[in-house]
Amino acid sequence: MNLRYTFLAILLAFLLQITACGKEATNQQDTGESAKGMAMESQAAPDSAALLADALSATYQAHAAGSTVMGWDGSMLQQGDNGFVCMPTPEMFANRGADAPMCLDEVWMAWADAWQNKKPFSTDRLGIAYMLAGDGGASNIDPYAEGPTDDNEWIVEGPHLMLIAPDASLLADIPTDPAYGGPYVMWRGTEYEHVMVPVKAAPLVETTTPLADALSASDTAMTGSVMVMDWEGNELQAGEGGYTCMPTPPSMTYGRAPMCFDRAWMAWGDAWQNKKPFKTDRLGISYMLAGDEGASNIDPFAQGPADDNQWVVEGPHMMLIVPDAAMLAGITRDPEQGGPYVMWDGTDYAHVMVPVADRD
């Protein structure tokens, strides 16, 4: 992520206030004279529409619709109620032709304040941020590097998510090498370490082989390093990237639902399939960038849609598991709000669905 944001000082205190009280404030008719003033000012600005469009390009349409959008001058470009604050590309990057808009949840806003001001940071919750338009570059090892050097592992990332975990031990299985393929830890060993999760999907086309189907679930940089197995246990591709991808289950007679699981998710899958208790001590990350054919949001073992089981057919998405359900505080359970939501809440199989594109 972002050394990138030396601009956070301009606005951060105000953004933190907006984030902390946004859900309450955006449900009121009157958001206060200062917010009205900023909204009026932003409407008068000739480039406000362009700034709004740029900021919202950090995420997908259904999520963008409910997000608050702020300009770096403090102007209110859009009010939202989903707990995310989106910001356009900072001028320092726009001037050199780089895109770096972002959408941050409350945890990430607190992280940004700590990073900008070189303060200690800790959290007891999972934090999720969107940068689906990519970024302008950062050192993978130095939180305060201002540009690329021979020894600071400068990386310009494409479409990605960013994750904060409550404890560094949860990230022990995730590599630090950006070239490894798949998620990697940036700024390991600092209070600002976080997971970069590349989510560039290949164009969704009709596949003719189980191997091609399985690989369509993953980030494009992962396809050469993952192991691929079919549902009978046959190896379709050898891999050492820490992920196992599988084609659409043969029980599905229509549509597609290929998936790529890390080790935590493989254990989760075994527990869920066999209705066994499940527990992990790691952050688990899985890919389903080809989408899925649907599941109940409340019943882990529902076989199909019913009037009372909240059936959801999801587009391209990621899935996250954590050791403690308390780490999911602040994430909605409503799949229709737009943005990440908790599926199978209250069960051993609770996880976060993180859409990265709109449903068809």
Number of C-alpha atoms within 10 A of each C-alpha: 27 18 19 21 20 15 13 18 14 12 16 18 13 12 22 19 12 22 23 16 12 22 15 12 17 16 12 9 7 10 14 10 9 11 16 14 13 18 19 14 15 23 15 10 12 9 10 17 13 11 23 20 16 20 29 28 25 30 29 20 16 17 23 24 19 19 24 27 28 26 21 20 10 18 22 23 23 19 21 20 20 23 22 28 30 29 24 24 26 23 14 15 17 14 10 9 11 18 25 31 27 27 28 25 23 23 24 22 24 21 23 23 20 16 21 17 12 13 12 12 16 15 15 14 21 25 24 23 25 26 31 26 23 24 24 25 22 25 24 25 19 17 23 17 16 15 12 13 10 6 9 15 15 19 16 15 20 19 21 25 25 21 21 26 23 17 17 17 11 17 22 13 16 18 19 19 14 20 12 15 22 27 25 23 26 25 19 19 10 14 18 19 23 21 23 24 25 25 28 18 20 15 10 12 10 9 12 8 9 19 19 18 23 29 29 30 34 31 23 18 17 23 22 14 18 24 23 25 19 18 12 7 9 9 14 16 17 13 17 11 17 18 27 25 29 27 23 23 15 11 6 10 8 9 11 22 24 26 27 28 25 21 17 21 22 16 16 22 16 13 16 16 11 9 13 13 12 16 16 15 14 22 26 24 23 26 27 29 30 26 27 21 16 17 21 20 22 20 17 19 12 13 10 10 14 10 6 9 15 14 18 17 15 23 21 21 22 24 20 20 26 24 15 14 17 11 17 22 11 16 19 18 18 14 20 12 15 21 29 25 22 25 24 18 18 11 14 18 20 21 21 22 21 24 25 29 19 17 15 8
